[in-house]
Amino acid sequence: MGESPQVKVKAPQYDPTPCYPVLADTVAVGWAAAAGTLPKGTRILAVDGPAVLDWAAVAAGLGAAFGDGGTRVEFRDVRTAVRDWETVRRLTDSDELRDDPDFARLAGGDLADLMDPAALAALADLGESGVGECGAGGAGAHWAGAGGAGAGESDPAEGGALRVLLGPGAALADADVLWWADLPKRYAEAAVKHGRGRNLAAPEGEPPTLRRLLYIDWPLLDRHRDHMVQRIDRWIDVTDTVTPTSIGGQALRETCRSLATRPFRTRPTFNSTPWGGHWAQETLGHNPDAENTALGYELIAPESGVLLGDDASRCVEVPFQLVVALSPVEVLGPDVHEMFGTSFPIRFDYLDTVRGGNLSVHCHPRPDDMRDVFGWPYTQHETYYLMHAEEHSKVFLGLRDGADVEAFHHSAHAADAHGTPFDIERYVQVFPAEAGQLYLVPAGTPHGSGEGNVVLEVSATPYLYSLRFYDWLRRDAADRQRAVHVEHAFRNLDPERSGGAVTRELIQRPRPLRAGDGWREEVLGALPAMFFQVHRIAVEPGRAAEQRTDGRFHVLTVVDGQGAVITTAAGHRHSVHYAETLAVPASVTAYHVHSQGPEPVRLVKAQVV
């Protein structure tokens, strides 16, 4: 169906740390460098950021830096100003998913809803006593003296100590200066998986959960950060709490707005799972010491970051979502912005099962369920583009013609409850995995990649709602049977995605769209139910393909060949190599894709229609 792609053995040019220069500033290194930028006369400094951050380490670093500079410091822990835990849980739970062990409704509202206004105001009251006390969640812990806090003879304003408000929600207090201390989300997720850190507004000692982190903490904190971005005076990347990196707030905003006018990449990252393979390790050189490279996040707006700095050794990472929030029309285009607000609606990621295992067979919520139960305004339509397929590898897609859904439900329940295996192929169709072919996966369609594949998922942005029918009785790292979601899955199963309709509608043949001298563009897949299309651009050596955004962003990945150079009408130039993904903002308007190397290059392109 698709053209046979060229074999790609290695990708030595794949860059795991793309960086972009900071405008009108340089990246500062260390707490002392950040402390040295505080304006003279500042009486109250607010340092906001994610809940899972090691705030004691932040206090220690700041205390030492200000103390060494001769400034007397007192800290206040903003986490003491949250409402009681019972109220927080009531405000962030939903009736439909209150007792669900895996999913929660995406949190609405604002972080301020979880704060006690009187307690927050008291933290910024310079007449309040208790210098240096910084109770963690009301537990009475003290950060006084952390790293030299309280030392020094020179005060910032008429003999008083500098008061530093630390923790999520600090920006809501009345402060003179606002800093944002950020931790990329991959580190937050890893910390919670290992039982470290705290969930948002949770009391000290409450075990952190991924369920709250993903569905409650992150949406609330992201919204809070985006609302406060115009006020941020300094952005601090505390990936390394001992030696953080930072840039000024104005430089942050100017640099992000500049990115919205030119093509750029986000920082890719790969995670390990029980079914993961090794393609990204062996072909891209990514995470060679990891157990596997199952999930490759090339561009997933809620988690991806952009590196700002001269090189990866001296940079700050900022959320991709912040770039969108600062320039939504320029990045998305006016029509897409009107449809999706500041949500970047398309994601690109890899599923690597080379010498791994089958993915679970699962589906994603249909639109009504996604909105009414899970809280997303649009659903998780997906497509699988096969970058690589080994002999005899498979793709699971759609129901068999005449499949007994009731028997399927019974078998799935027995596997979950009693560990009874069953043959999933009695109910779900299996197709040969063909490299270069696109498989469309509208919401509600049972699907999964088999062992031996590299899938480029080109999909709608929601990514946390895989409702599993069957996971092969696989065990997790704690030797527990991995969770499936039988009732959620069958509630969302679309029986229309079955039989011959799957081959006709979901495994489409490429259709010519446009062509020029030495290049062509074809439509790989489109469905009325899906708001985006997937195209492929093929460019011969020494040729260039003409492209126009027409007011809507593009996302590109090189799927065959050495790579390409993208040149824009405004004069920007960006290389993109095999397996790398590039965002092209709507504001770029016109650009060319120049083939690089001695062989043809092919790129997958996605856009909202």
VOGU-3710 file (C-alpha; in Angstrom, 3 decimals, decimal comma):
1> mgespqvkvk> 0,000/0,000/0,000  2,702/2,513/1,032  5,991/2,794/-0,820  8,833/0,631/0,476  11,053/2,993/2,480  14,802/3,064/2,360  16,533/1,065/5,084  17,913/3,283/7,823  20,643/1,674/9,900  21,762/4,625/12,001
11> apqydptpcy> 21,096/8,314/12,381  24,360/9,874/13,573  23,061/13,415/13,143  19,987/13,014/15,373  20,265/15,813/17,931  18,683/15,055/21,334  19,344/18,574/22,687  18,415/21,251/20,111  19,092/24,742/21,537  18,022/28,255/20,536
21> pvladtvavg> 19,792/31,511/21,485  18,416/33,680/24,260  17,600/37,203/23,116  18,868/40,208/25,090  20,325/38,120/27,919  22,743/35,328/28,735  22,089/32,181/30,714  23,217/32,654/34,317  24,504/29,659/36,273  24,061/29,163/40,014
31> waaaagtlpk> 21,948/30,617/42,807  24,378/33,457/43,428  24,045/34,646/39,830  20,261/34,665/40,144  20,383/36,391/43,538  22,612/39,084/42,075  19,830/40,187/39,722  17,338/41,016/42,502  16,551/44,739/42,361  17,810/46,807/45,277
41> gtrilavdgp> 15,077/47,607/47,760  13,081/44,427/47,172  11,280/43,534/50,363  9,242/40,493/49,255  10,371/37,956/46,660  7,876/35,308/45,506  9,298/32,103/44,032  6,548/30,024/42,426  6,758/26,670/40,665  5,597/23,042/40,600
51> avldwaavaa> 4,525/21,188/43,725  6,871/18,235/43,250  9,958/20,456/43,270  12,410/20,008/46,149  11,558/23,318/47,813  13,909/22,682/50,746  16,799/22,555/48,272  15,604/25,800/46,678  15,521/27,438/50,127  19,015/26,166/50,886
61> glgaafgdgg> 20,411/27,497/47,615  18,772/30,902/47,923  19,608/31,193/51,590  23,284/30,573/50,958  23,395/32,927/47,968  21,690/35,842/49,714  23,535/35,219/52,955  26,903/35,233/51,226  25,903/38,510/49,616  25,195/40,104/52,992
71> trvefrdvrt> 21,381/39,984/52,829  19,359/38,769/55,779  16,597/36,393/54,612  13,425/34,960/56,066  11,412/32,286/54,287  7,698/31,522/54,217  6,307/28,253/52,843  3,291/29,015/50,647  2,152/25,406/51,022  0,919/26,364/54,518
81> avrdwetvrr> -1,645/28,657/52,879  -3,634/25,956/51,086  -7,136/24,930/52,084  -7,627/21,745/54,079  -7,007/18,477/52,225  -10,626/17,331/52,405  -11,749/20,532/50,705  -8,969/20,281/48,099  -9,998/16,737/47,228  -13,651/17,690/47,009
91> ltdsdelrdd> -12,844/20,566/44,650  -10,642/18,429/42,381  -12,605/15,146/42,293  -15,466/14,264/39,953  -18,418/11,997/40,636  -17,660/9,830/37,580  -14,014/9,109/38,436  -13,869/9,743/42,187  -12,813/6,186/43,056  -11,041/5,339/39,793
101> pdfarlaggd> -7,521/4,030/40,538  -5,993/5,223/37,251  -7,905/8,186/35,812  -9,224/11,496/37,101  -11,192/14,215/35,370  -8,889/16,906/34,007  -8,855/19,635/36,658  -10,723/22,818/35,896  -10,650/26,081/37,785  -7,584/27,903/39,048
111> ladlmdpaal> -4,880/27,302/41,607  -6,324/30,188/43,636  -9,388/28,024/44,317  -7,194/25,769/46,473  -5,634/28,582/48,499  -6,763/30,216/51,752  -6,756/33,962/50,902  -6,294/35,088/54,517  -3,392/32,718/55,114  -1,782/33,771/51,832
121> aaladlgesg> -2,084/37,447/52,736  -0,535/36,782/56,138  2,576/35,297/54,534  3,221/38,624/52,783  2,448/40,718/55,880  5,768/42,204/56,927  4,393/42,781/60,395  3,976/39,035/60,927  6,291/37,424/63,453  8,101/34,122/63,157
131> vgecgaggag> 11,147/35,081/61,135  12,442/32,217/59,057  9,666/29,749/59,851  8,605/27,818/56,814  6,286/25,067/57,873  5,767/22,345/55,287  2,036/21,780/54,990  1,452/22,968/58,532  3,901/20,451/59,967  6,012/23,123/61,607
141> ahwagaggag> 9,213/22,444/59,663  11,779/25,261/59,575  13,884/26,496/56,688  15,453/29,240/58,822  19,210/29,191/58,453  19,054/27,002/55,351  22,371/27,484/53,589  23,164/30,577/55,611  19,733/32,251/55,645  19,531/34,879/58,313
151> agesdpaegg> 23,188/35,819/57,930  24,544/39,102/56,771  24,445/42,721/57,872  22,969/44,497/54,856  19,175/44,499/54,497  17,276/45,110/51,259  14,927/47,779/52,583  15,419/49,998/55,613  16,795/47,449/58,003  14,297/44,638/57,351
161> alrvllgpga> 15,094/41,157/56,133  14,244/40,022/52,614  11,155/37,870/52,828  11,046/35,002/50,348  7,728/33,259/49,697  8,364/29,753/48,344  6,045/27,252/46,729  3,196/26,795/44,258  0,859/29,781/44,451  3,508/32,257/45,619
171> aladadvlww> 2,644/34,486/42,652  -0,820/34,992/44,145  0,660/36,834/47,137  1,513/40,525/47,182  5,220/40,494/46,310  7,626/42,990/44,772  9,382/40,494/42,487  8,275/37,160/41,013  10,605/34,320/40,058  9,512/31,011/38,598
181> adlpkryaea> 11,513/27,918/39,593  10,699/25,170/37,104  11,344/21,440/36,839  10,758/19,703/33,476  7,846/17,314/33,774  9,846/14,172/33,022  11,648/14,687/36,343  8,419/15,320/38,211  6,931/12,089/36,899  10,065/10,135/37,818
191> avkhgrgrnl> 10,050/11,600/41,335  6,441/10,634/41,984  6,999/7,132/40,595  9,706/6,739/43,237  7,527/8,152/46,020  9,304/11,513/46,246  7,816/14,977/46,317  4,261/16,041/46,999  1,096/16,543/45,037  -0,334/20,026/44,723
201> aapegepptl> -1,937/21,256/47,983  -1,312/17,893/49,674  -0,294/17,836/53,347  3,146/16,657/54,331  3,202/12,862/54,577  0,457/12,294/52,000  1,950/9,820/49,466  2,169/11,370/45,983  0,263/9,693/43,137  0,668/9,842/39,381
211> rrllyidwpl> -3,112/10,080/39,070  -3,171/13,462/40,800  0,080/14,633/39,183  -1,088/14,026/35,610  -4,746/14,964/35,755  -4,968/17,545/38,552  -1,604/19,081/39,423  -0,281/19,658/35,926  -3,402/21,262/34,406  -3,817/23,622/37,393
221> ldrhrdhmvq> -0,132/24,561/37,546  0,150/25,001/33,769  -2,828/27,347/33,737  -1,430/29,251/36,722  1,996/29,596/35,070  0,518/30,776/31,772  -1,598/33,383/33,591  1,465/34,691/35,437  4,014/34,632/32,615  3,779/38,363/31,892
231> ridrwidvtd> 4,761/39,078/35,517  7,707/36,681/35,793  10,936/38,586/36,497  13,247/35,566/36,351  12,917/32,017/35,027  15,019/29,437/36,899  15,548/25,906/35,598  16,148/23,803/38,725  16,824/20,497/37,015  20,013/20,775/39,075
241> tvtptsiggq> 19,016/22,237/42,452  22,655/22,912/43,363  23,599/24,722/40,148  20,423/26,007/38,491  20,373/28,040/35,293  18,273/31,143/34,760  17,340/34,014/32,459  15,452/37,258/32,934  11,697/37,358/32,486  11,786/39,848/29,640
251> alretcrsla> 14,355/37,735/27,791  12,151/34,677/28,351  9,160/36,373/26,740  11,112/37,914/23,852  12,850/34,630/23,040  9,616/32,625/23,138  7,895/35,183/20,905  10,809/34,987/18,490  10,439/31,188/18,293  6,819/31,727/17,248
261> trpfrtrptf> 8,077/33,268/13,996  10,444/30,478/12,894  10,688/26,664/12,735  11,998/25,006/15,905  12,285/21,661/17,673  11,360/20,586/21,159  13,676/18,518/23,334  12,935/14,810/22,669  12,843/12,292/25,487  12,315/8,525/25,665
271> nstpwgghwa> 10,705/6,516/28,470  10,918/2,803/29,258  7,904/0,485/29,606  7,460/-3,308/29,951  6,830/-3,666/26,190  9,596/-1,320/25,020  12,097/-1,948/22,244  15,588/-0,758/21,359  15,362/1,039/17,996  15,945/4,492/19,450
281> qetlghnpda> 18,995/3,267/21,360  20,554/1,551/18,369  19,473/3,868/15,547  19,333/7,272/17,226  21,817/6,693/20,041  19,209/7,836/22,566  19,294/6,650/26,204  21,811/3,842/25,562  21,876/2,837/29,237  18,099/2,692/29,678
291> entalgyeli> 16,172/-0,557/29,922  14,505/0,272/26,598  13,204/3,230/24,583  9,516/2,432/24,352  7,934/5,885/24,244  9,654/8,692/22,392  8,159/12,123/23,013  9,142/14,183/19,988  6,473/16,858/20,424  3,776/16,450/23,068
301> apesgvllgd> 2,633/19,912/24,109  1,757/19,216/27,770  5,207/17,733/28,479  7,701/18,910/25,842  10,247/21,596/26,531  12,386/23,943/24,446  16,057/24,511/25,318  17,199/28,150/25,335  20,919/28,869/25,374  24,073/28,620/23,315
311> dasrcvevpf> 24,421/24,875/23,896  23,014/22,054/26,008  25,655/22,518/28,723  24,454/26,049/29,508  20,757/26,429/28,830  17,349/26,690/30,427  14,422/24,494/29,499  11,042/26,175/29,130  7,718/24,450/28,427  6,681/24,301/24,783
321> qlvvalspve> 3,208/25,219/26,016  4,589/28,540/27,249  5,713/29,416/23,723  2,164/28,748/22,530  0,563/30,669/25,415  2,660/33,770/24,693  1,950/33,781/20,920  -1,091/31,599/20,203  -2,096/33,241/16,934  1,458/33,242/15,588
331> vlgpdvhemf> 2,062/29,586/16,497  -1,341/28,035/15,817  -2,899/30,433/13,324  -6,092/32,424/13,947  -8,564/29,688/12,985  -6,822/26,983/15,018  -6,520/29,364/17,969  -10,258/30,000/17,767  -10,925/26,229/17,736  -8,457/25,132/20,408
341> gtsfpirfdy> -7,551/28,199/22,476  -3,918/27,870/23,535  -3,907/24,064/23,324  -1,469/22,860/20,649  -3,707/20,104/19,236  -1,298/17,705/17,453  1,427/15,506/18,918  4,247/13,426/17,402  5,757/10,523/19,335  7,390/7,135/18,783
351> ldtvrggnls> 6,308/3,657/19,870  9,375/1,406/19,766  8,736/-2,354/20,006  11,839/-3,604/18,167  12,863/-6,685/20,171  10,234/-5,657/22,686  6,642/-6,839/22,981  3,150/-6,120/21,726  1,442/-3,016/22,999  -1,815/-3,571/24,833
361> vhchprpddm> -4,928/-3,675/22,671  -6,811/-0,570/23,682  -8,981/2,289/22,467  -9,369/5,969/23,291  -12,449/7,806/24,585  -15,080/8,809/22,070  -15,773/12,566/21,948  -18,735/12,695/24,348  -17,023/10,519/26,953  -13,766/12,440/26,644
371> rdvfgwpytq> -15,608/15,700/27,285  -18,171/14,609/29,883  -16,158/12,048/31,884  -12,471/12,842/31,336  -12,729/16,609/30,896  -10,865/17,198/27,618  -12,714/19,365/25,064  -11,424/17,225/22,175  -10,541/13,576/21,969  -7,561/11,334/21,304
381> hetyylmhae> -7,786/10,456/17,600  -4,550/8,796/16,488  -2,676/7,555/13,455  0,208/5,067/13,193  2,868/5,773/10,573  5,156/2,730/10,312  8,762/3,964/10,272  10,077/0,397/10,511  8,448/-3,029/10,449  10,193/-6,346/10,852
391> ehskvflglr> 9,162/-9,467/8,965  5,913/-10,946/10,314  5,204/-7,976/12,591  1,575/-6,908/13,021  -0,815/-4,053/13,649  -4,012/-4,730/15,604  -6,818/-2,548/14,244  -10,609/-2,685/14,428  -13,087/-5,418/15,293  -13,439/-8,572/13,253
401> dgadveafhh> -16,519/-8,730/11,085  -19,285/-10,173/13,259  -17,179/-10,155/16,425  -19,179/-11,140/19,505  -18,700/-8,028/21,617  -20,397/-9,582/24,624  -18,033/-12,569/24,524  -15,099/-10,177/24,042  -16,226/-8,260/27,138  -16,511/-11,480/29,146
411> sahaadahgt> -13,024/-12,647/28,069  -11,465/-9,269/28,873  -13,094/-9,213/32,304  -11,910/-12,753/33,081  -8,355/-11,843/32,086  -8,420/-8,783/34,336  -10,115/-10,375/37,337  -8,746/-13,912/37,214  -5,645/-13,814/34,999  -7,311/-15,970/32,338
421> pfdieryvqv> -5,561/-15,559/28,958  -7,532/-15,388/25,719  -6,892/-15,012/22,008  -7,436/-11,334/21,236  -7,426/-12,134/17,501  -10,822/-13,830/17,897  -12,240/-10,317/18,259  -9,724/-7,807/16,861  -8,366/-7,758/13,312  -4,663/-8,151/12,605
431> fpaeagqlyl> -2,892/-6,640/9,591  0,676/-7,047/8,344  2,781/-4,125/9,539  4,001/-2,396/6,384  6,741/0,214/6,612  5,667/3,493/5,025  1,956/2,816/5,583  -0,367/5,012/7,669  -3,051/3,378/9,824  -5,826/5,674/11,045
441> vpagtphgsg> -7,142/5,127/14,573  -10,229/7,225/15,298  -11,435/7,290/18,908  -13,210/4,108/19,968  -11,229/1,847/17,612  -9,447/-1,132/19,238  -5,813/-1,093/18,187  -2,188/-1,673/19,146  1,246/-2,068/17,597  2,753/-5,527/17,522
451> egnvvlevsa> 6,305/-6,496/18,384  9,047/-5,431/15,955  7,660/-2,060/14,863  8,642/1,574/15,066  5,463/3,644/14,981  5,458/7,395/14,496  2,205/8,376/16,195  0,727/11,453/14,544  -2,225/12,181/16,734  -4,408/14,604/18,618
461> tpylyslrfy> -2,637/15,953/21,690  -4,497/14,061/24,474  -2,158/11,174/25,313  -3,066/9,818/28,748  -6,255/7,935/27,924  -5,341/4,479/26,646  -8,319/2,376/27,742  -6,946/-1,165/27,705  -9,021/-4,188/26,732  -6,144/-6,638/27,123
471> dwlrrdaadr> -2,459/-6,398/28,055  -1,319/-9,995/27,642  -1,395/-10,532/31,464  1,843/-8,565/31,552  3,482/-7,844/34,920  4,842/-4,498/36,056  8,112/-3,784/37,876  6,473/-4,697/41,197  5,336/-8,049/39,734  1,692/-6,998/39,697
481> qravhvehaf> -0,546/-7,646/36,719  -0,663/-4,408/34,745  -3,888/-2,462/34,986  -6,494/-2,665/32,251  -9,660/-0,582/32,036  -12,306/-3,003/30,821  -15,432/-0,994/31,628  -14,031/2,300/30,305  -12,827/0,527/27,159  -16,089/-1,210/26,329
491> rnldpersgg> -18,128/1,912/27,095  -16,111/3,671/24,369  -15,797/0,808/21,865  -17,069/1,861/18,423  -18,669/-1,210/16,779  -18,707/0,582/13,410  -14,918/0,236/13,164  -15,095/-3,388/12,103  -14,832/-5,793/9,189  -14,124/-4,493/5,703
501> avtreliqrp> -14,745/-0,873/6,734  -11,418/-0,959/8,577  -9,463/-1,782/5,409  -11,416/0,702/3,281  -11,413/3,643/5,678  -8,509/3,231/8,069  -5,774/1,814/5,795  -5,866/4,321/2,959  -3,706/4,460/-0,145  -1,653/7,645/-0,664
511> rplragdgwr> -3,442/10,216/-2,837  -1,483/12,770/-4,919  -2,027/16,336/-3,777  0,613/18,614/-5,346  3,886/18,284/-7,226  6,745/20,345/-8,623  10,211/19,958/-10,051  11,652/16,944/-8,234  9,082/16,834/-5,422  5,562/15,747/-4,650
521> eevlgalpam> 3,117/15,838/-1,751  0,476/13,203/-1,077  -2,321/12,707/1,440  -1,678/9,591/3,522  -4,820/9,703/5,611  -7,882/11,815/6,350  -11,274/11,129/7,911  -14,296/13,422/8,412  -14,279/12,512/12,120  -10,662/13,666/12,578
531> ffqvhriave> -9,690/17,342/12,673  -6,208/16,821/11,201  -4,698/15,231/8,101  -1,407/13,447/7,558  0,573/14,139/4,376  3,949/13,018/3,057  6,420/15,192/1,165  9,004/13,475/-1,070  11,959/15,493/-2,401  14,640/14,284/-4,813
541> pgraaeqrtd> 18,335/15,076/-4,197  19,183/18,682/-4,960  15,540/19,756/-5,167  13,236/21,771/-2,895  9,511/21,448/-2,197  7,414/24,597/-1,891  5,153/24,831/1,166  2,673/27,371/2,547  1,129/27,288/6,002  -2,040/29,119/4,879
551> grfhvltvvd> -2,562/30,316/8,431  -2,203/26,908/10,129  0,884/25,396/11,766  2,655/22,356/10,308  4,602/19,608/12,079  7,253/17,703/10,096  9,287/14,544/10,731  11,950/13,140/8,418  10,980/9,496/7,887  13,404/8,539/5,080
561> gqgavittaa> 16,711/9,940/3,887  19,510/11,870/5,525  17,504/15,006/6,231  16,376/18,368/4,941  16,976/22,063/5,366  13,925/24,253/5,903  14,243/27,841/4,656  11,525/30,418/5,285  10,412/33,501/3,415  11,752/35,603/6,312
571> ghrhsvhyae> 15,227/34,086/5,934  15,241/31,586/8,792  17,049/28,311/8,180  16,734/25,072/10,152  18,208/21,623/9,521  16,128/18,567/10,361  17,649/15,077/10,250  16,270/11,564/10,082  13,678/10,942/12,839  13,744/14,554/14,065
581> tlavpasvta> 10,505/16,523/14,384  10,105/20,206/13,580  7,280/22,614/14,433  6,544/25,209/11,754  4,425/28,037/13,232  1,549/29,402/11,180  3,286/32,796/11,066  6,059/31,353/8,878  3,647/31,571/5,898  5,954/30,240/3,134
591> yhvhsqgpep> 8,933/27,894/3,289  10,956/25,425/1,229  12,029/21,884/2,094  15,497/21,286/0,585  16,681/17,693/0,283  20,044/17,026/1,925  22,340/14,167/1,042  22,642/11,814/-1,928  19,272/10,075/-1,518  15,643/11,243/-1,701
601> vrlvkaqvv> 14,156/12,529/1,538  10,603/11,974/2,747  8,857/13,856/5,525  5,544/13,215/7,219  3,538/16,413/7,668  0,479/17,010/9,840  -1,863/19,970/9,908  -5,287/20,906/11,217  -7,910/21,044/8,458
//
